[in-house]
């Protein structure tokens, strides 16, 4: 293509179709033929932003400002570059936040596990204590039975003594 306007139109079509590499290639060809084309530089800067090549976008922006220092599109271009960079930074921040959130969830799970372990230990302690108390109750009941048996044995001995005394008197 020899006509620069046709190259620019083709580049615009590729841009609208989101075929940024093809658009860049065509617009580079147009720029090589007319290095003072501010709209070509502008479009190349937009493509660099869309492809997240911010260093290249800054370079094209600076070149655009040099060629057309009074053109108000420089503000639009600066905004697009800044917005895309902020979006990239924000995405990175959100990834950090997500990592932090995942870590916090892991820590919460660990704390729940630790609490659950403590609860289980308390239950085991309670279970052991209950077993000890049951043994103590068994021992207490046994002691009570033994005391009753001992009291009965003492009464029996008294009765035997009484019987022996009665037998001696008779």
C-alpha positions as CSV (number, residue, x, y, z in Angstrom):
1,X,0.0,0.0,0.0
2,X,1.4,3.3,-1.1
3,X,-1.3,5.6,0.1
4,X,-0.7,6.7,3.7
5,X,-4.4,7.4,4.3
6,X,-5.2,3.8,3.2
7,X,-2.6,2.5,5.7
8,X,-4.1,4.6,8.5
9,X,-7.6,3.4,7.6
10,X,-6.4,-0.2,7.6
11,X,-4.7,0.3,10.9
12,X,-7.9,1.8,12.3
13,X,-9.9,-1.2,11.1
14,X,-7.4,-3.7,12.7
15,X,-7.6,-1.6,15.9
16,X,-11.4,-1.8,16.0
17,X,-11.1,-5.5,15.4
18,X,-8.7,-5.7,18.3
19,X,-6.0,-7.1,16.1
20,X,-3.5,-4.8,17.8
21,X,-0.3,-6.4,16.4
22,X,-1.6,-6.1,12.8
23,X,-2.7,-2.5,13.5
24,X,0.7,-1.7,14.9
25,X,2.5,-3.1,12.0
26,X,0.4,-1.2,9.4
27,X,0.6,2.1,11.4
28,X,4.4,1.6,11.7
29,X,4.6,1.4,7.9
30,X,2.5,4.6,7.6
31,X,4.7,6.3,10.2
32,X,7.9,5.3,8.4
33,X,6.5,7.0,5.3
34,X,5.5,10.2,7.2
35,X,7.2,10.7,10.5
36,X,5.3,13.8,11.4
37,X,1.8,12.2,11.5
38,X,0.5,13.0,15.0
39,X,-2.6,10.8,14.6
40,X,-0.4,7.8,13.7
41,X,1.7,8.4,16.8
42,X,-1.5,8.8,18.8
43,X,-2.9,5.5,17.5
44,X,0.4,3.7,18.1
45,X,0.3,5.0,21.7
46,X,-3.2,3.7,22.1
47,X,-2.1,0.3,20.8
48,X,0.8,0.2,23.2
49,X,-1.7,0.9,26.0
50,X,-4.1,-1.8,24.8
51,X,-1.2,-4.3,24.7
52,X,0.0,-3.2,28.1
53,X,3.4,-2.0,26.8
54,X,3.5,1.1,29.0
55,X,7.1,2.0,28.2
56,X,6.3,2.1,24.5
57,X,3.1,4.1,25.2
58,X,5.1,6.7,27.2
59,X,7.6,6.9,24.4
60,X,4.8,7.5,21.8
61,X,3.2,10.0,24.2
62,X,6.4,12.0,24.5
63,X,6.8,12.0,20.8
64,X,3.1,13.1,20.3
65,X,3.7,16.0,22.7
66,X,6.8,17.0,20.8
67,X,5.0,16.9,17.4
68,X,1.8,18.6,18.7
69,X,2.4,20.4,22.0
70,X,-0.9,22.3,21.7
71,X,-3.1,19.4,20.8
72,X,-5.6,18.6,23.5
73,X,-5.5,14.9,22.6
74,X,-2.3,14.8,24.7
75,X,-4.5,15.0,27.8
76,X,-6.7,12.2,26.6
77,X,-3.7,10.1,25.8
78,X,-2.1,10.8,29.2
79,X,-5.4,9.8,30.9
80,X,-5.6,6.5,28.9
81,X,-2.0,5.6,29.8
82,X,-2.4,6.5,33.5
83,X,-5.7,4.7,33.8
84,X,-4.2,1.5,32.3
85,X,-1.2,1.7,34.6
86,X,-3.4,2.3,37.6
87,X,-5.6,-0.7,36.6
88,X,-2.4,-2.8,36.4
89,X,-1.3,-1.6,39.8
90,X,-4.8,-2.1,41.3
91,X,-4.8,-5.6,39.9
92,X,-1.5,-6.3,41.6
93,X,-2.8,-4.8,44.9
94,X,-5.9,-7.0,44.7
95,X,-3.8,-10.1,44.1
96,X,-1.8,-9.2,47.2
97,X,-5.1,-8.7,49.1
98,X,-6.3,-12.0,47.9
99,X,-3.2,-13.7,49.0
100,X,-3.5,-12.0,52.4
101,X,-7.2,-13.0,52.5
102,X,-6.3,-16.6,51.7
103,X,-3.6,-16.5,54.4
104,X,-6.0,-15.1,56.9
105,X,-8.5,-17.9,56.1
106,X,-5.7,-20.5,56.6
107,X,-4.8,-18.9,59.9
108,X,-8.5,-18.9,60.9
109,X,-8.7,-22.6,60.1
110,X,-5.6,-23.2,62.1
111,X,-7.1,-21.3,65.0
112,X,-10.3,-23.3,64.7
113,X,-8.3,-26.4,64.6
114,X,-6.3,-25.3,67.7
115,X,-9.5,-24.4,69.5
116,X,-11.0,-27.7,68.6
117,X,-7.9,-29.5,69.8
118,X,-8.2,-27.6,73.1
119,X,-11.8,-28.5,73.3
120,X,-11.0,-32.2,72.7
121,X,-8.3,-32.1,75.4
122,X,-10.8,-30.5,77.8
123,X,-13.3,-33.3,76.9
124,X,-10.6,-35.9,77.5
125,X,-9.7,-34.3,80.8
126,X,-13.4,-34.2,81.7
127,X,-13.8,-37.8,80.6
128,X,-10.8,-38.9,82.8
129,X,-12.1,-36.8,85.7
130,X,-15.5,-38.5,85.3
131,X,-13.8,-41.9,85.3
132,X,-11.9,-41.0,88.4
133,X,-15.1,-39.8,90.1
134,X,-16.8,-43.0,89.1
135,X,-14.0,-45.0,90.6
136,X,-14.2,-42.8,93.7
137,X,-18.0,-43.4,93.9
138,X,-17.4,-47.1,93.5
139,X,-14.8,-46.9,96.3
140,X,-17.2,-44.8,98.4
141,X,-20.0,-47.3,97.9
142,X,-17.6,-50.1,98.7
143,X,-16.5,-48.3,101.8
144,X,-20.1,-47.8,102.8
145,X,-20.8,-51.5,102.3
146,X,-17.7,-52.4,104.2
147,X,-18.8,-50.1,107.0
148,X,-22.2,-51.7,107.1
149,X,-20.6,-55.1,107.1
150,X,-18.3,-54.0,109.8
151,X,-21.2,-52.6,111.8
152,X,-23.1,-55.8,111.3
153,X,-20.0,-57.8,112.3
154,X,-19.7,-55.7,115.5
155,X,-23.4,-56.3,116.3
156,X,-23.0,-59.9,115.6
157,X,-20.0,-60.1,118.0
158,X,-22.1,-58.2,120.6
159,X,-24.9,-60.7,120.1
160,X,-22.5,-63.6,120.4
161,X,-21.1,-62.1,123.7
162,X,-24.6,-61.5,124.9
163,X,-25.5,-65.1,124.0
164,X,-22.4,-66.4,125.7
165,X,-23.3,-64.5,128.9
166,X,-26.8,-65.8,128.8
167,X,-25.4,-69.3,128.3
168,X,-23.1,-68.8,131.3
169,X,-26.0,-67.7,133.5
170,X,-28.0,-70.7,132.6
